[in-house]
Amino acid sequence: MTLISVIIPAYNSEKTIRETVESVFKQTFSDFELIVINDGSTDATLKIVSSIQDPRLKVFSYPNAGLAVSRNRGFSLSKGEFIAFLDADDLWTEDKLEAQLKALQDNPEAAVAYSWIDCIDESGKFFRQGFHITENGDIYAKLFLIPFVTTGSLPLIRREALIEVGGFDESLAASQDHDMYLRLAARYNFVAVPRTQLLYRLSPNSMSTNIRRHEVTSVLVRERAFERAYKPLPPQLKQYSIANFYKDVTFRVLDMSANPLRGLEAGRLLFKAVEYDPALVRKRVFWKVLLKIATMVLLPPKLSQYLINKRQSLYDVNALFIHIKREPF
């Protein structure tokens, strides 16, 4: 029996799919099958994947149905005792599968192994550090506060655990990953591999295009998970979980290139964060963030970007993330 099944959903991924697949075949652990679900691509994705010669590779094509459906389709076709999902534009380091498998074998009470993340740009160059958080065991309450087990490309999961929680929620337009990990964390322990093993590719348009959809589903997932909680949770946890989401997404919008529309969107998100965490207005960082937003909104994009780069220490909003509550009450 194949020990690990790797599942890659791919939709119009011709620019990155070969590099992503190669990052799987470069793994130091080799006892895996690779299932690529071609989700109705209209570009050269299928042609590129079909040209790759390796007996471990299996390619299946379906009409376009979205990420969650494609992941569930791949899982239904898989045979592995452990399951790893990988988005078609992300990359793994060579030791990802080996290290996570060892972590699960050394910790039989855990059902999910995860690692740290760094972000790359469209060309594959380092962009910024992602989540470097190490938490082991029962991480349920902490995962409400910070989704440090985030993208679907990150963990290695025991097959029986995925069967137990029922796969990805196909009714969600976004935030399927966080929903899945909350359901897993409610029932199982997690184990961390404390080093970067996922290179998460950022698209300059993805956040600005999908921010409203991401907002709606992220809040819904948190509220729904809290209502269905399998363990007692502090009543304040939902409030601070949603506040943390708005702080984080404000930071991510402001981390993009400056323009007035993004500034307005960041302002809306910042005041949503204040709605859930009123104490934020008493923090110096709030006024720094507000100043950066005003610069983006009131000045032409080139000038505002120049000033932001010139006065980075003044406009720096990285500190906003520091004020995210990290510990359950």
Secondary structure, DSSP 8 states (H G I E B T S, - for coil): --SEEEEEEESS-TTTHHHHHHHHHT-S---EEEEEEEES--SSHHHHHHT---TTEEEEEE----HHHHHHHHHHH---SEEEE--TT-EE-TTHHHHHHHHHHH-TTEEEEEEEEEEE-TTS-EEEE-------B--HHHHHH---S-STTS-EEEHHHHHHHTS--TT-SS-HHHHHHHHHHHHSEEEEEEEEEEEEE--TTHHHHHHHHHHHHHHHHHHHHHHT-SS---TTHHHHHHHHHHHHHHHHHHTS---HHHHHHHHHHHHHHHHH-GGGGGSHHHHHHHHHHHHHHHS-HHHHHHHHHHTHHHH--HHHHHTS--S--
